[in-house]
Amino acid sequence: MRRTRASSSHDQDADSLFDVNRCGTPLIEIVSEPEMHGPRDAYAYLMVIKQILEYLNVCDCNMEEGSLRCDANVSIRPRGQQRLGTKVELKNMNTFRGVEKALEYEVLRQKEVIETGGKIVQQTFLWMRRAGALSPCAQRRTPTIIATFPNPIFLRLSWRMNESKL
């Protein structure tokens, strides 16, 4: 749990827009395990999160207005391999279908790179909704490890998609 920072939007026109309207608003981050096997799984997961948050009256889940945001990491692996490949982070997805489309786009891009003998580079892409494409944002020279520490005030919540019933 933390407070939000200002947000920026990169797909309105040639310039980026900077919005400080929600700056300081409490933010709850939900981090999942890498157990989703495709864009449809991720979309279904988001729909369950949306149902829970709306049911609990936590927020209205309006992604277009910034009430709910989603960043996603994508890494693929050839069949039979245990280890996931290099992850790529996707940002700026401001609709539920936009998340699904961005993930579909990135999965196809990574498959093409690997099938043609290329190597996936860890970097961040912005989803450009109007163009229906990803745009490179930042490339990391060394992997960044972000550690999360349990807060004794908050209870840990854990559930599996196949066990949830709403």
N, C-alpha and C positions, 0 to 999 in steps of 0.2 A: 504494500500500500504506500503510495506517495502522492505528491501533488503534480498536476500536469504542468507542462511547459507550454510556451506558445507553439502554434503549429504553422506549417507552411504548406502551400498548395502549389504544385508545379505544372498543372495541366490546364489552367484557365486560359492563358494566351502565352505570348512570348516571355512575359515576366513572371516571376514567382510572387505569390501573395503571402503576407505574413499576418497571422491572426493571433492577437493576444486576449481575445474575449474570454476564453475559458482558462486562462493562465491562473494557476493556484487552486483549481478545482481538484478535490480528492480523486485519486485514480487507483483502481484495483487492477493489478496485472494478473492474468491467468496464464500460466506456463504449462504446456502439455509435454508429455513424452513423445518421442518421434515414432509414434505407432500408427500414423495414418498412411494409407497405402495409395493415395491418389487425391486429386482435387475434389471428387465427390465425397470422400470420407471427411475431408476438411470442411466442406460446405455443410454436411450433416452435423458435424461437431459444432460448428458455429450456430446452427439452428437450435441445437439443444442448449447451448450457452445462452442464446437469446431468449428462449422459452423460460429458462430458470431465472434470468435477470429480470424479465418482465413480470413473472409470477411473484417474485420476491419484492417487486416494485423498487428495484435498485436503480434502474434507468429505463428510458424509453427505447434504447438500442437503435437509435437513428444514426446510422453510420455517416450519412450525408451531412449531418450537423455536428459530427464529432462526438456524440454521446458514447459511441462504441467504435473502437479502432482495432485493426488486425494487422500485425506484421507476421510474416511466415518465412520459415527457412525451408529450402528445398534441397534435398540431396537424393540421388538415385543410386541404385546398385544393380549390377547385372544379376539375373536369376542365378540362384545357387550360392551367391556370395553372402556372407554374414554381415560384413562391415559396410556401413553407408559411405557414399562418396563425399566429396568436398561440398560443404553447404554454401548455398547462395541465399542471401536475405532479400525478401521482397517487402517494399513499403508503399505507402500512399494508395492503399486499396480502400476506397471509401464506399463500397456497396458489397452486399453479400455475394452477388453474382460476379462482381469485379474481382473478389478474392478467388473465386473458382476459375475465372478466365485467366487471371494472372498466373495461377498455379499451372493450369493447362499449358499456357504459353511457355513457362519456364521448364516444365518437364520435357516438352518437345525439344526445346533448345538444348537442354543437357543431353538428351538422347542423341541428337544430331552430332553434337561435339564429340561424344564418346564413340559413336559409330564411325566417324571419319578419322579416328585416331588422335583427336585433340584431348586436351586436359581442361577440366573445370577449374576455374580460378575463383577463390573465395572473394566475393564482392557483394555490394548492395545495389539493387535495382529499384527504381521507382516505376510503378505501374502508371502508364499514360493512358487513361481511360478512353479518351477520344481517338487516339491513334491505335488503340488495341494492341499496344506493344510495351515492352520494358525499355527503360533508359538507364544506362549505368550512372550510379550516384557516387559511389566511393569504392576504391579497391584497397583492401587491407594488405599491407606488406607482411605483417605477422598476425597470426590468429589472435583475436582478443578473447580472453576467457572472462566471462561475467559470472561472478559467484553470487549466489543468493544465500542468505542466511535466514534460518527460521526465526520468527519473532515469537517470543513466548506468550504474547498477548493474543495472538491469532491461532485458531485451531487449524490443523492441516486437513484439507478436504481431498479425498481421493475417490474416484469412481471410474468405471469402465463403460464405454459406449454401449456394449451389448448388455449391460446390467441396468441401464437407466430406463425408466418408464415414466413418462409424463402424461 
